[in-house]
């Protein structure tokens, strides 16, 4: 196969190692979202709190931390590979329009599939990973006109430096109105850096939940874009670079985290037991992703990219994972349906209350007690497996469509 740097523009180059990593973290993503809807405290609980969680629940939640960083990194990597394959002509406009498309999806279809609720008058938007990727792509559409080294510097500065801004905090606002609503500047800060809720047009206006603040996720997308340059290197050199990153990141994480030097707004604190102390140590901040979070979650992705580089996965389990990784957006939309439906079915089985499954998060927060939904943790794993079995045939069909056809709109799906 010709190198990516010299392949004809019309040739669609697939790198199975990247698709395997993306597919694997998407499989874990289904576990996370299935837990949210199926587990008895998934809608309102705190599975990473050492004082209240169990080890199986903690591990079930923590392992899914690997999803979003690798997903965003692979999104940036895909854009960078497009640059290596076809050059920069038209790249900026493609990235810009794709970003707009993702933002539109987040505010419409994704919102409806996630909450089974279209009450925009009370709850306007839940800004999650698709939003963060979309807006970051819009910014990247400008940055791709610059040398890759500058994009890499922007990514590094965003990832490493954004925790220096943690001291600047907008007072947390909750939909119960117990604190004043932030003004325009505060709302922008929440979207860009802090995460949280804010109303539009006054305290009684529709509410936005900015779950994925933009600054650190832009950094991860830029890092993925810059990382694509490794795929113009000889294979051995690329694997060494990826392996070095995979080893270096946990070392830096341990140095920062052990002494609470820098890199996470939440310090770890010794707990009554060794296990609880380990839980506290590894409870790094995802919303938005701290430097510690990015270091400890992207290291496995880099290790996998190094270990799998150059290998083909056409059959067996590897082929299934590659199929998922080749249709990430299609998969992402389908898994919200299966996760939500799983929660409804388990709640019916348990004789619980179905009403919370049609509520948006603002109404859930206003409930006087935790909703009576879901079931035991083992049911989460059963539903997770069944969801993957249900999704796979559809993903295989759509991956075939994308492989056979070159319609322009398929590159947006």
Steps between C-alpha positions, in 0.01 A plus 500: 500500500641844419581730787229739610712794397522379136167320451274636224242745621214276387625201696327443833766386743386313807734437791353214698693583819324837524161345428560231763585760764202714406270198487623370837436827681160526337416156638595631844288808432195275463580353842508848651172614347332168574605536864351849505156377397496145636666517841276588789686824582629570149297816445586668829776303677871562551681178402850641561442624855729281719269543799189359332597290198598135467812372326308342205294816448809722529692293245200487265487878497872570508595281205259695282710812566716365219226569245470874444872590484578220254186578299599867466865414434395265218274771357799734475716217369246432226512863387879490499504180294268667251763776470777244441291312245353786297685816600360816653287612204140503614592368845404816686152517348442128559599525867291815546184356347544170684533694825179690430326171418608346831385802700163484327470129574582553868228760538234295321524127435751411772302698756179319406661153505668565834206638696194386300380855561465802270394763755728782382307761698642371830817317395677630191813291463732243653841583354691173490785342304345546154456871575858525625637326191283712272601838641862388527488404132374846414804644678728240341367598156693824548805337658548250213617791287802529731804272531435179692753604764288800592190281531699265723605795717138616531398150602777466757430842648128423530552160662785595732408857581123508543514385863690820580163670445319289762523781755260702284161351588149615425279427805323170436141551393231238545155489341338531844593871496694485829781711351492789250519409133832586332513790258618479141866495597438227757305291249782529246752396765290194588489396134869564439659373822296424806193286412163538670148636453378842394167642372453688174328839514464530876454265798169366367627435150580162345801332661826387343714229656857546373649162590805507271679836524678586180854603592644163610312301233632733231845411631437127462363545146805706402728238655338232286537715189869559573553131583400412143844616388638181656317304230733642236796353692643150454301247701773420753559868578127562537458208738791617714353850524157367598651261754707781651186710541317205655776455760566868567143609571438270800837600646412869478155423640647323805744784565225763486230302677700349786581837649197686363742730322288615206267361242167438671264730690413214739789383721505138603468440875599193707192296591418252779609202286769439240237423236311822571827694490574351158153603389565855616838504327352392167191721525624753247274770362324437169269804481704671361790260453792589722861452397516200734189356336642538150836350596359190664229435239693563178797283601309175428387635163860579402614159624232329292585704190865398539425133563248463218675716242533336161269210580184411312176394670270362235345214692391388846464732796752741349287528189193578709685775689636645175148511359383706797800730465429570133152642563546696823220754464248241379596277794480793743141579402386137514646433845289776660191317382610164637624646830179690562280209392697267728428723796130503421485121470693435821285749688184327377649167612578646842160668534654847518387843382527564126432873518865602555591353160301777332641778717782733411780549757355821644185319609705209631699738720179643638369162619470492883641145516708277276286350221392138529659375179733232372635189662818324621846542354500156336199609294715782362747250360228281351341800329841619382568172324152483349530860378825425319344194339207711381717785369760291314293388195394860433857627533627224271243596238583869520877436495441307177307791353784740584757263352311457171382855438661842479197725548617827657253486787634164625815674624278687749351182650 
